[in-house]
Amino acid sequence: MRASWTAVFALAGFEARRLLLRAPVLIAFAVYLGWTVWRARTSWDGFPALQDADRATQNAPLLVGLAVLLCANQAVLRSRRHDTDRHLAVLVVQPWRRTVAHLLSVAAVALLAGVCVAGQFTWEALKPGAVGHGSPGELLAGPLSVLLLGAFGVLLARLLASPAVAPLLIVFLLFYLLLSPGPGNEGWARWLAPTVGENTSATLPSELLGRPAAWHALYLAGLALSAALFAVLLSGGARLWTVRAGAAGAVALTLVGAVAQSQGVSRETTEARTRFSVTPEKEQRCAERDGTTYCAFPEWAARTDDWAEVLDGVRSLAGGAAQDRPLVVRQRVEARYGLDIDAAIAPAARPDEVTVGTAWGGNRVPEFAVAVAGVLVTGSEEELGAMCDGRMVTVVWLALAGRPDPMADLRRVRLDDSDVGSAIVLSQTQTLRMTAAHTEVVRELLRRPKEENAAKVKAHWSELTAPEVTTDRAARLLGLDAPEAKDECL
């Protein structure tokens, strides 16, 4: 008996090496690693939320899983293709033990995929701007998908001894994954798939996700174990009560995971989503710095330094009482719809309060600067959203003049990525309206020395921030000719 298992492990090592050296598996790993490394350089603009980064590890391993399905299936059918079944029948390793060896080789590849997933997540977690918490259940989804697909390839070979079945199945799965919306984008049915994506790019605090990641990992593990043990049963292992009992237990494990993951979002999570959305101040930690109060959810407390750097840069260019006006920077989310919808955040109702979201880096930085400048000029985010006059020139210049590349940021905060004509300007909450006249004046200002413009802005602050100021008047106060474009709101 001991010699039989020694032979099984030796065969498993041999099959694992062959499996890893097969061209489809090598190509799949090369594509997986290349895509991961290429994206990891600039992912989340260097400021990842780990509760999103763990889910980002799930889809790429599916490509490896499909390659393992094909190659494991071909490995099991190798003896039939080469007509060596009659020779294997006289060996000490029975057919069911050979099946176990093939399954162990699949497990070795799944373990390698797990190492890749761990490396990808660790890369994101070690970035200085990383916040949040990852989920072990989410991280297990990718490797377990590889294990499931590989075990299914072995089972398929024991069910249908045809080399054409696995390629046809892979074509079907690829067609399904690429062109089909999946088994329901809503409800419990979508959790029957190996990986489950979301319809939103919004980042929520970890406790608001409501994803049954641990139960889904249990479901995948049970399904993979069921496929593996059924393959052993079909190979002659049905005579062993341990295999029969294990198969029954694996099916039970799968059912437990499937039922538990289908329960939907708990009442506690739903209530927490409402609290975080409606009364964020009850869930936040606040710190005061240089006259500004920064309030953030616990996972984002380390971000206040980045927010303060941007706010101080904008405030330093303002004039009048705005330089000493106490502001509140409050982090806000719209979590009541969960991860199903990208819901907009309503502007803050309180005066002198600036909204900042959960994402940071890239376009989010100049968007926050626009929100800060808008509150310094108008007094509140609600009034900022309704503004369409010459004050927009002051708002956009304040937001961008201190940035490393103001013209590039001007394009980044505009919906059409342009620096000419009229456009919608993106902010942390609602969009703003920028006319062609506004754009013309701001573009000219950004070409001039910042210190020269700052002196004029501070000297004429009261008039530049008056609600009745026109774009022509703002341009003259800042030492520019009136714009050629018409000053008409969108």
Summary of the structure (lengths in Angstrom):
residues: 490
radius of gyration: 29.7
end to end distance: 81.9
largest distance: 97.7
contacts: 1663
relative contact order: 0.08
helix: 62%
strand: 6%
